[in-house]
């Protein structure tokens, strides 16, 4: 078996990444599996680790132990190399983050050894699309503007996120942040362009461009989104009054918000979001600047080892 590259975010999930790595390392050593490991120590380092392992050590498989933010960084590195060289490399994930939306989308179990065995077997590989935002990083899961951008910011800065992660309740931190932001958020005038067609949105709360059904800790924001169809799903939520949106808050986790009159869906390859005032943008749950934002689909860009 070829040497495997492993990138670990020991701080993901409030230290869960470190605990999982110890378990994985023991398994790999006891089964005499060759690997090279890089641990992250600061934000953005996983991108460089990915490039080093692929370019200098010629690994053909990367296993990421971390959350969606770490996966986001690793894929950015893989994509940078793909633009300048032909270095085929697949990515597998052992989930260790708060939301783990990527893992859920690709049927990766939360049990570390089970996830590792899927990675090592590499029995199912899928070519997935990526979302490329102008002046913003690559996204694997989603890019959103407005309400969800603010929720991502509040969640990442919240002290309760670490506390809840400690008790295995990290996904609850997103819901708490949603309620906090919902209480005061003001909708904005926006314009959405999808494949050349422009739509005016007088009272936009959020516009999210999705590559998979899930975001924000397993919220099924776009239940029919597929990362393999060459298109992005776009969901827009708009309403003059906040109380009309209360049913959406409590049905979106099950993907049952799709019939609500405040929710509209679009599908396309090229999407632009413009707003009357700058709104926060999130990419895979990480802060990614502000509007306007233009997003293009990169079809079949990377290979994922799926469950």
C-alpha positions as CSV (number, residue, x, y, z in Angstrom):
1,X,0.0,0.0,0.0
2,X,1.2,3.5,-0.9
3,X,2.0,6.0,1.9
4,X,-1.0,7.9,3.0
5,X,-1.0,11.6,3.8
6,X,-2.8,12.6,7.0
7,X,-3.7,16.1,8.0
8,X,-4.9,16.6,11.6
9,X,-6.5,19.6,13.2
10,X,-6.0,18.7,16.9
11,X,-8.2,21.6,18.1
12,X,-11.2,20.7,16.0
13,X,-14.3,19.8,18.1
14,X,-12.7,21.5,21.1
15,X,-9.8,18.9,21.2
16,X,-11.7,16.0,19.7
17,X,-9.3,16.0,16.8
18,X,-6.3,15.3,19.0
19,X,-8.1,12.4,20.8
20,X,-9.2,10.9,17.5
21,X,-5.7,11.2,16.1
22,X,-4.2,9.2,19.0
23,X,-6.7,6.4,18.3
24,X,-6.0,6.5,14.5
25,X,-2.3,6.5,15.0
26,X,-2.4,3.5,17.2
27,X,-4.5,1.6,14.6
28,X,-2.2,2.5,11.7
29,X,1.0,1.5,13.6
30,X,-0.5,-1.8,14.8
31,X,-1.6,-2.6,11.2
32,X,1.8,-1.5,9.7
33,X,0.2,1.0,7.4
34,X,2.7,3.6,6.1
35,X,1.6,7.3,6.6
36,X,2.9,10.8,6.8
37,X,1.2,13.1,9.2
38,X,0.9,16.9,9.5
39,X,-0.7,18.7,12.4
40,X,-2.2,22.1,12.1
41,X,-1.2,24.9,14.5
42,X,-3.0,27.9,13.0
43,X,-5.8,28.8,10.7
44,X,-4.9,28.2,7.0
45,X,-2.0,25.9,7.6
46,X,-3.9,22.8,6.3
47,X,-3.8,24.3,2.8
48,X,0.0,24.3,2.9
49,X,0.2,20.9,4.4
50,X,-2.0,19.5,1.6
51,X,0.3,21.0,-1.0
52,X,3.4,19.8,0.7
53,X,2.1,16.2,1.0
54,X,1.0,16.0,-2.6
55,X,3.8,17.9,-4.3
56,X,6.8,16.9,-2.3
57,X,5.8,13.5,-0.9
58,X,3.7,12.4,-3.9
59,X,0.9,11.0,-1.8
60,X,-2.2,9.9,-3.7
61,X,-4.6,10.0,-0.8
62,X,-5.2,12.5,1.9
63,X,-7.1,11.7,5.1
64,X,-8.4,14.7,7.0
65,X,-9.1,14.5,10.7
66,X,-11.0,17.7,11.5
67,X,-14.2,19.5,10.7
68,X,-15.6,21.3,7.7
69,X,-13.2,24.2,8.1
70,X,-10.2,22.0,7.9
71,X,-11.6,20.2,4.9
72,X,-12.2,23.6,3.3
73,X,-8.5,24.4,3.7
74,X,-7.2,21.1,2.5
75,X,-9.4,21.2,-0.7
76,X,-8.1,24.8,-1.3
77,X,-4.6,23.4,-1.4
78,X,-5.6,20.5,-3.6
79,X,-7.2,22.9,-6.0
80,X,-4.2,25.2,-6.2
81,X,-2.0,22.3,-7.3
82,X,-4.6,21.0,-9.8
83,X,-4.3,24.4,-11.6
84,X,-0.6,24.0,-12.2
85,X,0.1,20.3,-12.3
86,X,-1.4,16.9,-12.8
87,X,-1.2,15.4,-9.3
88,X,-4.1,13.0,-8.8
89,X,-5.0,12.8,-5.2
90,X,-8.2,11.7,-3.4
91,X,-9.5,13.0,-0.1
92,X,-11.1,11.0,2.8
93,X,-12.4,12.3,6.0
94,X,-12.5,11.2,9.7
95,X,-15.0,13.7,11.2
96,X,-13.8,15.6,14.2
97,X,-15.6,19.0,14.0
98,X,-18.7,20.6,15.3
99,X,-21.1,20.3,12.4
100,X,-19.4,17.7,10.1
101,X,-21.7,18.4,7.2
102,X,-19.2,17.1,4.6
103,X,-19.0,13.8,6.4
104,X,-22.8,13.5,6.5
105,X,-23.2,14.3,2.8
106,X,-20.8,11.5,1.9
107,X,-22.1,8.9,4.4
108,X,-19.0,8.9,6.5
109,X,-19.7,7.5,10.0
110,X,-18.7,9.5,13.1
111,X,-16.9,6.5,14.6
112,X,-13.2,7.1,13.9
113,X,-12.1,3.6,13.1
114,X,-15.1,2.9,10.9
115,X,-14.3,6.2,9.0
116,X,-10.7,5.1,8.7
117,X,-11.6,1.7,7.3
118,X,-13.7,3.4,4.6
119,X,-10.7,5.6,3.7
120,X,-8.3,2.7,3.6
121,X,-10.6,0.5,1.5
122,X,-11.4,3.4,-0.9
123,X,-14.1,1.2,-2.4
124,X,-16.3,4.1,-3.5
125,X,-14.8,7.2,-5.1
126,X,-16.9,10.1,-6.5
127,X,-15.9,13.1,-8.5
128,X,-17.4,16.2,-7.0
129,X,-18.0,19.8,-8.0
130,X,-16.5,22.8,-6.2
131,X,-17.8,26.3,-5.7
132,X,-15.4,29.1,-6.7
133,X,-16.2,32.6,-5.5
134,X,-14.5,35.6,-7.0
135,X,-12.0,37.0,-4.6
136,X,-13.0,34.3,-2.1
137,X,-11.8,30.8,-1.4
138,X,-13.0,27.6,-2.9
139,X,-16.0,26.1,-1.1
140,X,-16.8,22.4,-0.8
141,X,-20.2,22.6,0.9
142,X,-21.8,26.0,0.5
143,X,-21.4,29.7,0.3
144,X,-24.0,32.0,1.9
145,X,-24.7,35.7,2.3
146,X,-26.8,37.5,4.8
147,X,-28.3,35.8,7.8
148,X,-26.2,32.7,7.6
149,X,-23.0,34.7,7.2
150,X,-23.9,36.4,10.5
151,X,-24.8,33.1,12.2
152,X,-21.4,31.6,11.1
153,X,-19.6,34.6,12.6
154,X,-21.5,34.6,15.9
155,X,-21.1,30.8,16.2
156,X,-17.3,30.9,15.6
157,X,-16.9,33.6,18.2
158,X,-19.2,32.1,20.8
159,X,-17.9,30.8,24.1
160,X,-20.8,28.3,24.2
161,X,-19.5,26.5,21.1
162,X,-16.5,25.2,23.0
163,X,-18.6,24.3,26.0
164,X,-21.1,22.4,23.9
165,X,-18.4,20.6,22.0
166,X,-17.0,19.4,25.2
167,X,-20.3,17.5,25.9
168,X,-20.7,16.3,22.3
169,X,-23.5,18.9,21.6
170,X,-21.6,21.1,19.1
171,X,-24.5,21.1,16.6
172,X,-26.6,22.9,19.2
173,X,-24.3,25.9,19.1
174,X,-25.6,26.7,15.5
175,X,-29.2,26.6,16.7
176,X,-28.5,28.9,19.6
177,X,-26.7,31.3,17.2
178,X,-29.6,31.2,14.8
179,X,-32.0,32.3,17.6
180,X,-29.6,35.0,18.7
181,X,-29.3,36.5,15.2
182,X,-32.9,36.0,14.4
183,X,-34.0,38.3,17.2
184,X,-32.4,41.4,15.7
185,X,-31.5,40.7,12.0
186,X,-32.8,43.1,9.4
187,X,-33.4,41.9,5.8
188,X,-31.8,43.7,2.9
189,X,-32.6,44.5,-0.7
190,X,-30.6,42.2,-2.9
191,X,-30.3,41.0,-6.5
192,X,-29.6,37.4,-7.5
193,X,-28.3,36.5,-10.9
194,X,-28.5,32.9,-11.9
195,X,-27.1,31.9,-15.4
196,X,-27.8,35.4,-16.7
197,X,-31.3,35.8,-15.2
198,X,-31.7,38.5,-12.6
199,X,-34.2,38.4,-9.7
200,X,-34.8,41.3,-7.3
201,X,-35.2,40.3,-3.7
202,X,-36.8,43.2,-1.7
203,X,-36.6,41.6,1.7
204,X,-33.7,39.0,1.6
205,X,-32.7,37.3,4.8
206,X,-30.3,34.9,3.2
207,X,-29.1,33.6,-0.2
208,X,-27.2,30.3,0.0
209,X,-25.4,28.5,-2.8
210,X,-25.2,24.8,-1.9
211,X,-23.2,21.9,-3.2
212,X,-24.6,19.4,-0.7
213,X,-27.9,19.3,1.2
214,X,-26.5,20.2,4.6
215,X,-24.9,23.1,6.3
216,X,-24.6,24.7,9.8
217,X,-24.6,21.4,11.7
218,X,-26.9,19.2,9.5
219,X,-29.5,21.8,8.6
220,X,-31.0,20.5,5.3
221,X,-31.0,23.9,3.6
222,X,-31.1,22.5,0.0
223,X,-32.5,18.9,0.3
224,X,-32.0,18.0,-3.3
225,X,-28.5,19.5,-3.8
226,X,-26.0,17.2,-5.5
227,X,-22.2,17.7,-5.6
228,X,-22.0,15.6,-8.8
229,X,-24.4,17.3,-11.2
230,X,-22.4,20.2,-12.5
231,X,-24.9,22.7,-10.9
232,X,-25.3,24.6,-7.7
233,X,-28.6,24.7,-5.8
234,X,-29.5,28.2,-4.6
235,X,-32.0,28.9,-1.8
236,X,-33.3,32.3,-1.0
237,X,-35.3,33.3,2.1
238,X,-37.1,36.6,2.1
239,X,-39.8,38.1,4.3
240,X,-40.9,41.5,5.6
241,X,-41.7,40.2,9.1
242,X,-39.5,37.9,11.2
243,X,-42.4,36.0,12.8
244,X,-43.5,34.6,9.5
245,X,-40.2,32.8,9.3
246,X,-40.6,31.0,12.6
247,X,-41.9,27.8,10.9
248,X,-38.8,27.8,8.7
249,X,-36.5,27.8,11.8
250,X,-38.1,24.6,13.1
251,X,-38.5,22.7,9.8
252,X,-35.2,23.4,8.0
253,X,-33.4,20.7,10.0
254,X,-35.7,18.1,8.4
255,X,-35.7,19.8,5.0
256,X,-39.4,20.4,5.3
257,X,-39.2,24.2,4.7
258,X,-39.3,23.8,0.9
259,X,-43.0,24.6,0.6
260,X,-42.9,27.7,2.8
261,X,-43.9,30.8,0.8
262,X,-40.8,32.7,2.0
263,X,-38.5,30.1,0.5
264,X,-37.5,30.0,-3.2
265,X,-35.0,27.7,-5.0
266,X,-32.9,28.2,-8.1
267,X,-30.3,26.1,-9.9
268,X,-27.4,27.2,-12.0
269,X,-23.7,27.2,-12.9
270,X,-23.0,30.9,-12.4
271,X,-24.5,32.9,-9.5
272,X,-24.0,36.5,-8.4
273,X,-25.4,38.0,-5.2
274,X,-25.4,41.8,-4.9
275,X,-26.9,43.7,-2.0
276,X,-27.9,47.3,-1.2
277,X,-25.5,47.2,1.8
278,X,-22.5,44.8,2.3
279,X,-23.6,41.6,4.0
280,X,-21.3,39.0,5.6
281,X,-20.4,35.9,3.5
282,X,-19.6,32.5,4.8
283,X,-17.9,29.7,2.9
284,X,-18.1,26.3,4.5
285,X,-19.0,28.0,7.8
286,X,-15.9,30.2,7.7
287,X,-15.9,34.0,7.3
288,X,-15.3,34.8,3.6
289,X,-15.7,38.6,3.3
290,X,-18.8,40.4,2.2
291,X,-21.1,40.9,-0.7
292,X,-21.1,41.3,-3.7
293,X,-20.0,37.8,-4.5
294,X,-19.9,35.9,-7.8
295,X,-19.8,32.1,-7.7
296,X,-18.9,29.6,-10.5
297,X,-19.2,25.8,-10.5
298,X,-16.0,23.9,-11.1
299,X,-17.4,20.5,-12.3
300,X,-15.8,17.2,-11.2
301,X,-12.9,19.0,-9.6
302,X,-11.7,16.6,-6.9
303,X,-12.1,12.9,-5.9
304,X,-13.8,12.1,-2.6
305,X,-13.7,8.7,-0.9
306,X,-17.3,8.1,0.1
307,X,-19.1,5.8,2.5
